[in-house]
Amino acid sequence: MINRTLIRLKIVQLMYSYYQNGGKNVDTAEKELLFSLSKAYDLYNYLLMLMVAVTRYALEQVEHQEHLNNVTHNDAVVSHRFVDNKFIMQLEVNKQLNEFKENQKKTWANDEDYIKKLYADIVASEYYKEYMESEQNDYSLDRDVWRKIYKNIIMKDERIDAVLEDQSLYWNDDKEIVDTFVLKTIKRFDEKNGADQPLMPEYKDDEDRNFAVKLFRRTILNDEYYRSLISQSIKNWEFSRLAYMDVVIMQIAMAEILSFPAIPVSVSINEYVEIAKYYSTPKSGGYINGIIDNVVKKLKAEGKLPMK
């Protein structure tokens, strides 16, 4: 689940903090990087649990209504369609998700007020109405309605930021990327897999974890060299006047370009230009693109750029 886009973002955040705090201990900083990446995977599981928590709350409301009306589950007065959603029933018993809940002791039980408001938004939505009125009644529809709910309601719900911040200071910056993996997970669920449906692994493979560690260490250990390359490519501007976040982003970009020849230079540049747009000034993306492009051309001309 932890992809290279998330790894780059985490390294930018941690590198900025590392230098702001005096850059004293590389090993400690590396442990912090890996810990922060693991927290992103925790968030992935926690957001999967949210869909189950909302459904359990919905069941409580249905049962309460039945009690008031003195009816049973088999009566048609109160619809159980939403609470009997086959996709959610499969997710609730998922072995990997339950192992996470047991090991991490995570629960949405303390956020019932948020769950209540989210459920109200879902019930008021067109997706809920269409689902409840549809004559189709199969697993694919049950799964698809939750994909729509997650994409159009949960992903856009600003109230969840405060809830997540109370759980972990790492999570708010991660949610936008992690949301995409939750959607992929919903799409991949297959009814025949039952409780054994595989969730996304923390890392696709060891190569991605090694990418994180190597990029982080190369950025620090060769920082003077990378900064000198950047300084030499600046025209009509003093290096000391650059926004500090821009310097950090360009330094990491140079570390990636020079340390990972298998990654196309254009891919690396584009990744860090997008990060700059998010973390630095409005003009930083174009400025960083121009500087890194100049550095790359110079290195190619001197035969110092690893062959792709």
N, C-alpha and C positions, 0 to 999 in steps of 0.2 A: 504494500500500500504506500509506503514511504517512497515517493519517486524523486527524481533528481531536481525537479522544480522546487519541491519542499525542502530538499537538502540545501540547495543554493540559498533559499530564503533564510533558513536557520543559520547558515554560516555567515550571511551578511549581518544578521542580528547579533550573533555571538561575537563576531570579529569587531563590530563597532563597540560592544560592551567591553571586550578584552582590552582594546586600546584605551578606552575611556577610564578603565580601572588600573592603568599602568602597565598592562601586558607582562605580568610577572610569572605566571605558571602555565606553561603549555599543556601539561598533563591534566591539570584541573579543568582548564578550558575545554579540552577534548572530552572529558567526562561529562561536562555540562552540555556539550553539543549532543552527545549520544542520549543523554537523559531527556533533553528537550524533544528529540525525535521520537523517543519512546512515548512521551506524553501525547504526541500527535496520534499515535496508534491507540492510546487509551481513549482519546476523544472519538475516534472512529467507532469503537465499541459502545461508548456511552451514547452516541447519537442513534445507533441501532436500537439500544435499549429504550430510547425515548418513544419510538413507535409502539413498542409493547406497553409502555407505561400509559400512554394515551388511551390505548384500547382497553386496558384494565380499568382505567377511570370510567370509560364509556360503559363498561359492563356494570360497574357500580350504579351508574345512573339508570340504566335499563332495569336492573333488579329493584332499585328503589321505586321506580315507576310501577313496576309489576306489583310490588307490595302495596302501594297505594291503591291500585286498581283491583287488588285481590285476584290476580291472574297468575298463570304458570308459564314456564318457558315455552310450552307447546302451543299456547294461545297466540292468535295472530294480532292481538291488540297492540303489542309493543314489538317492533321489528328487532331481530337479533342479527340482522345481516352484517352490520358493521363490526359488531363484537365477535362474530363467528368467522371473521375474515381468515381464509385458509393460509394466506401468506403470513399473517401475523402469528397464527397458531404454530406454523412451522418455525418462524423466527424465535418465538418464545421458548421452544424446546431445543434450539440449536446448541449443540454440545460445546462448541468453541465459545459462544457468547456466554453460556452459563459458567464455563470455566473462568472466563474473565470476571464475571460478577462475583464468583466465589473468592478468587484470588485477590481482586482489587477492592472488594467490599463496596462496590459502587451501587448507588440506587437513586432513583428520582423521587423517592418517598418524601423527601424534605422540601420538594418544590411543587407541592400540590396546587398552589395558587397559580403557578405558571401553566401547569398541565390543564387546569380548569379553563383558563383563558384560551389556550391553544385549541383545546377540544371545541370550545364555542366557535372559534374561527373556522375550524374544519366543518362543523355542522352547518354553518352559514354559507359555506362555499358551494359553487356550482359543481365541483368535483364530487362532493358528498351527495348532493341532490341527484345527479345523474346516476351515480353508483346505486343509490338506494331504490331508484325507480327503474333501473335496467332489468329487462327480462332475462338477460344473459346471467348465468350463475355458475361460474367456473373459476379455477385457480388463476388463470391469466388475467381476468378482470380484477380479482382480489389483489393481485400483485400490482397491476397497473394503476389502480386508484391510489395506492400508497406512493407510487413513483410520482404521480401528479401532486399529491398532497405535500410530499417532501420538497419537490422542486418549486412549487408555486406558493407554498405557505411557510413551511419551516425554514427553508433557505432564506426567505425574505423577511423573517420575523426578527426585528431588532431587539425585542424584549429578551431574547435568549442570550444575548451578549452578557448581560449582567448576571444571569444564572450561571453561565459557564465561568465567568470571571471569579465567582465565589468558590468554584471547584478547583480552578487552576489558573494561574496568571499566564500560562503558556497558551491557553486554548483560543482566545479570541483571534490572535494572528493566524492561527492554523485553520479556523473553521471553513473559510472560503474554499480551500483546497480539499479538506477532508470531506466536505459536502459532496464533491464530485465522486469520491470513492464510495460514499454511501449510496448514491444513485446507481453506480455501476454494480454494487452488490445486490441491490434490489432487482435489477435487470437480470442478473445471473442466477437468481434463485430458481431452482427447479423442484417441483413438487415431489418427484420420485426420489430425491436425495434425502428427504425427511430431515431428521435431526443431524445427519452427517453432512449437510450442505456446507461445503468449505467457504469460509470467509476469506477475505484478502489477507495474505501473510504480511507480517510487519515490514519485511523487505522482500522484494521480488527474488533476490538472490544475494550471495555474499559480495558480489561485484558492486552493488549499490552501497552497501555499508562501507566497503573499502574506499569507494569514491568519496564518501563523506569525510572519512578520516584523512585520506591522502590530500584532498583539496584543502582541508582546514590546516593541516601541518605545513604544506608547501606554501600556503599564503603567508603564514607567520615566519617560517624559517628563511624565506627569500624576499621578505618585505622590502628591504633596501634596494634590491635589484629591480623589483617590479616598479617601485616608486620612481626609480631613476629613469626607467623606460618611459613612464608616463610624463615625467618632468621634461624630458628631451623632446616630447612630441607636442608640447603646449606652445601655441603661438600667441604672442601679444598678451600673455597672462602669467602672473607669478604663481608657482605651485602652491605657495602658502595661502593664496587667496581662494583656492578651490574649496567648495563645501566639503567638510570632512567626510560625510557619508559618501560623496562622490568618489573620493580618494579610496575609501575602503572597498566600494563596489568595483572600481577599476582594478584594484590590486587583486581581488579575488578572480576577476575575469582573466587577468594576465596569468594567474596561477593555473587556471583551468586550461587556457589555450596552450600553454607551454608544457603542461603535465599530462594532458590527455589528448594525444594526437588523433585518436580514433573519433573524437567528437568534432564535427565540422566547425570551423571558426565562426561561420555565420550563425550557427545554432547558439554557440556560447555568447556571442555578442548580443543577439536578440534576447536571450534570457536575462542578461544583466541590464539591458536597456529597459525591459519591462519592470524589473525590480526597482530601478532608479525612478521610474514614473510613480511608483507606489510609495517608496520610502524617502525620496529626496525632493528636490524642487521641481516645478513644472517643466523647466527647461533642461533638467539634468539628463533625460533620456537621449535627446539629440546631441548634447554636448559630449556625453560619454561615448556614444556611437562614433562620433568624429575622432576623438582622441584614440580610442582603441583601434580604430581602423588605420590611423596613421602609424601606430606602433606596429601593427601587424605587417603593413607594407614595408616598413623599415627593416623588420626582422627577416622578411622574405628576401629582400634585396641583399641582405648581408648573409643569407644562408643559415640563419640561426633559428628558423622556425621548424619544429619537427614536421616531417612529411606526413600527410594525411593518407 
